[in-house]
């Protein structure tokens, strides 16, 4: 959605150009140096001492894996069942992951500056992501150049081999328009068929606005821009003060059935200036062939979060959507039908920096401001905090500082 007039300042999605959280476990009575016998997930956390690994039991109890913290170079960029990827300023490192979840020896290393897109800068503060298979790894490059401008942004694409090496596949570069910076996107979410990825970026085309950042995986595995991308947004309220309103995306998450949950900002362009209205949640359907997205939701049926939103995560089932920032709130996600509220907001006033789900109905909510990690068991009918939650944590840092790998 484009605008014809400068908008008011919108709520920035926290993952955009910012470091994400991690946590360091401070020993508690529930912690143990040994792995439990039948974990349902492994939880990886970035600390200044290295990577701590925890296994999560069926009840959500976290147990420290022997050997933590594991020494790695840089910050976590992604984890699969067999490999952990860490990011330096220029280099990408790949480590083996053992059957216990423990991090082993380095198996591969790549210098991003030797490949296409390096002229755009380095990886500092930027998004990286794996596809669902864990086979393809993507990272952004950007930087500040003469005069404080951002000349270009690049996505580099790699194939992660079973032996831990990374093969470069190609780069996708884009430039800012005349007099405008190129803009890195927020952390993309990958469609259920692994063909498309969607993020958010600020547009600078005379006036500021946000839009979908749309990417397509080519047959060779590298990224392309989705050609002829189209979006059909919900109908916004036209009969409000300072209207008419229009919707602009702020955050996006994919479900496992070709849908997107999108946090939208109501904005108007009355007169010379723009006005911000409420944030609302909408569901979109993804065209599995073209990557275009459309919504049949109506503004009057779209819920408004009661928490200040900085993080949004879809459950693996696609039935639950968690939002967090100042507090935590959970919604029912209903495919293409309108999203619906689920209970009251949790943790009012607590700043939550990152969210993650496993496949056993556990939601992990991390606050490195208060040094706490909260764990909830969430089903479609109940929300219960796990016994022993919250845990005391510290030394949180990293763009992907909290990663959960379900078993």
C-alpha positions, -999 to +999 in steps of 0.1 A: +000+000+000+014+034-010+006+068+002+007+102-015+015+122+016+041+119+044+027+097+072+030+102+109+055+080+127+044+044+129+052+017+155+085+002+144+087-036+144+115-044+168+133-069+145+139-043+119+176-034+120+179-042+157+196-069+178+173-095+191+175-113+225+192-143+240+195-155+276+220-169+299+207-194+325+216-186+361+216-219+380+183-227+397+171-257+417+155-270+385+187-268+364+209-298+358+242-303+340+227-335+323+203-337+294+169-353+301+161-386+285+132-376+262+132-339+254+106-325+230+128-296+219+162-280+222+165-244+232+196-225+221+205-192+237+233-167+228+253-154+257+285-134+259+302-166+271+290-188+242+258-207+233+239-223+262+217-253+251+187-265+271+164-294+265+127-290+271+107-318+286+071-325+278+061-303+308+082-274+295+110-278+321+143-266+308+175-286+316+210-274+308+228-296+283+262-308+295+291-287+281+272-254+280+281-227+272+295-239+239+322-218+223+313-203+189+324-173+169+299-145+163+262-146+171+237-173+163+221-169+129+201-202+127+200-237+140+188-270+125+188-305+140+223-310+126+240-276+124+243-243+142+252-212+120+268-182+136+274-148+121+304-126+124+308-091+108+319-107+075+322-145+081+296-172+085+306-202+107+289-236+107+291-260+137+280-296+141+250-303+164+250-336+182+220-359+189+219-344+225+216-309+211+252-301+221+272-279+198+303-296+183+333-286+162+332-260+134+327-277+100+325-248+076+333-211+072+325-186+045+337-150+040+307-131+027+330-104+013+343-127-014+309-130-031+283-109-050+266-082-029+297-076-007+299-040-021+267-033-001+284-038+033+285-064+060+260-084+081+260-062+113+226-058+127+208-075+098+184-104+093+193-139+083+170-169+079+167-206+070+140-222+050+118-249+066+140-277+053+172-262+067+188-266+033+190-230+023+204-201+043+200-164+035+216-133+049+215-096+043+244-072+037+242-034+041+261-005+056+265+032+059+287+049+032+298+084+023+275+111+036+256+087+058+236+071+030+229+034+024+238+028-012+225-007-015+212-038+003+220-074-008+206-108+000+232-136-003+219-172-008+237-203+004+231-241+003+239-258+036+255-292+029+253-322+051+290-319+059+285-283+072+299-265+043+281-236+026+279-232-012+272-197-025+242-196-049+239-160-058+230-125-046+200-102-050+208-065-048+186-034-047+194+003-045+177+033-031+162+057-055+178+091-062+183+108-029+169+079-009+185+051+011+182+014+003+163-002+032+170-036+047+139-056+056+128-071+088+133-108+095+113-126+068+088-153+074+087-182+050+056-196+033+045-231+040+056-243+005+090-227+010+086-208-023+082-173-008+094-151+020+077-120+034+091-092+055+085-055+061+106-025+050+103+012+050+098+027+016+114+061+007+098+075-025+093+111-017+072+101+013+077+075+040+055+043+041+059+007+049+053-022+026+057-060+022+093-071+013+086-100-010+111-126-020+109-158-041+131-188-041+144-197-076+147-233-087+185-231-079+177-220-043+188-183-045+164-154-040+145-133-064+120-105-061+084-119-066+075-106-101+042-087-104+035-090-067-001-080-058-018-075-025-054-071-017-058-055+017-088-055+041-112-026+037-102+001+062-126+024+080-134+054+058-157+072+082-134+083+110-118+116+120-089+125+098-099+098+075-101+080+051-078+053+066-056+029+047-037-002+060+001-005+060+019-037+072+041-036+103+048-073+110+041-106+093+041-143+102+032-173+080+012-203+091+017-239+078-013-236+054-005-208+030-017-179+051-002-149+067-009-131+099-002-094+094-002-066+119-015-035+101-012+002+109-042+023+102-030+055+086-047+085+070-035+112+047-058+141+053-045+175+043-008+179+044-001+154+071-006+118+081-024+104+111-019+071+129-049+051+139-050+018+158-030-013+150-052-043+138-045-079+130-056-094+097-052-127+079-041-130+043-041-160+019-010-167-002-014-176-039+008-207-039+018-201-076+024-163-077+032-154-041+006-126-042-015-121-010-051-111-004-074-106+026-112-108+028-112-095+064-132-064+073-119-038+097-148-042+121-139-079+126-101-073+130-089-074+166-067-046+181-038-058+203-038-043+238-001-047+242+026-026+225+038-050+198+075-057+190+074-094+184+050-118+167+053-156+164+030-182+148+026-216+166+037-246+145+001-258+143-010-224+128-038-222+153-023-197+178-005-164+173+015-147+200+023-110+202+046-093+226+064-061+234+051-044+266+033-075+278+022-107+260-010-115+242-023-146+224-048-149+196-066-177+178-055-178+141-082-191+119-067-194+084-083-169+060-110-160+085-106-131+110-082-136+139-099-137+173-087-127+208-079-155+233-080-145+269-066-114+285-031-099+281-004-115+301+027-100+319+014-064+318+042-039+318+069-065+312+091-059+282+092-091+261+120-091+236+116-124+218+092-153+214+095-189+202+073-220+201+081-257+202+057-284+188+045-295+222+024-264+229+051-245+247+056-208+242+089-192+254+088-154+261+121-138+269+127-104+287+163-094+289+153-061+305+140-080+336+163-110+332+134-134+330+124-163+307+087-172+309+074-205+297+037-212+290+018-243+279-008-230+254-035-250+237-065-237+218-085-239+251-061-230+278-030-209+288-010-220+318+024-209+330+048-238+334+059-247+369+091-230+378+085-202+353+099-175+351+136-185+352+162-159+359+184-151+329+210-125+320+236-114+293+210-115+266+220-103+231+219-113+194+196-109+165+186-145+167+196-149+204+168-174+211+162-204+188+140-234+196+145-266+175+115-290+181+122-327+180 
